[in-house]
């Protein structure tokens, strides 16, 4: 089973990121973490975090074993480009491109299904008959309480006049009075 994790807008040029990612392809995931922790490149720390995230996705979401994972592929593509200008002699300007990169890590199992745990599925609790009867009794009580309130009429203007049902109408007011 393949597991993906992506990192977008890493502010390091793709050529420089590829220097850290190419040696990791085909390596065991734990070994790759160790190699990334010892690298002195600027892009090694974000890729280390990305690889840890991919491993966490594999264990938590898919129930895979960390020891059974290896890096199948790492794709490094162009990301955001910031266009800037550098002032030069005689009033001229030179364009600068500050490149960024998008990185995708794909992990796969070495041995299919080894030490795989079942994916955690939220199971509904089965209601017993006693709890069902309690719920129906509570519903009956609330309906009995609500019925008299619905039929309640308020007499305005004293005795002998028609009974007028009370209607509450909400009015929008910007400030409370």
ABEGO torsion letter per residue (X at the ends): XBBBBBBBGBBBBAAAAAAAAAAABGBBAAAAAAAAAABABAAAAAAAAAAAAAAAAAAAAAGBBAAABBBABBBBBBBBBBBBBBBBBGGBBBBBBBBBBBBBBBBBBABBGBGBBBBBBBBBBBBBAAAAAAAAAAAAAAAAAAAAAAABBBBBGEBGBBBBBBBBBBBBBABBX
